[in-house]
Amino acid sequence: MIQPPEIIRVTKSRVSCDGSGDIPAALGHPRVFLEIDEHGYVDCGYCDRRFVLAGGVADNGEIGTKPDIASGASL
């Protein structure tokens, strides 16, 4: 069974991801900036973390079952 993505709730629609967290940033991936659009969430194309806008349309218990959206990604 495929594991659901790691979900991170954020308060701003523009976020960055470098793959760090429990590991040092040097062991992550290149930093990318992501823009949350009208779907209320965006996925990192490198590490599959899902960023959800707190209080947005996707901020509910079903967010782990939604399809990937990485369209807001930029370097």
C-alpha positions, 0 to 999 in steps of 0.5 A, a space after each residue: 500500500 502506498 503511504 499518504 504524503 507528509 502533510 504540512 499545514 501553512 499560513 501563507 500561499 507561497 512556501 519553500 521546501 528543501 527536503 529537510 526536517 528530521 535530517 540536515 538541510 544539506 542532505 535534502 534536495 534543492 530548495 524550491 518555492 511552491 505556490 498554493 493555488 485555488 485547490 488549497 494545497 501543493 505537493 513538492 515534486 522532490 519529496 512529495 510533501 504536501 503543503 496545505 493552506 490552513 483554513 483553505 478549501 483543502 484543509 480537511 481530513 480527506 487531504 491525503 487522498 487528493 491527487 498530486 498538484 505540483 504545478 506551482 513549483 519553481 526553482 
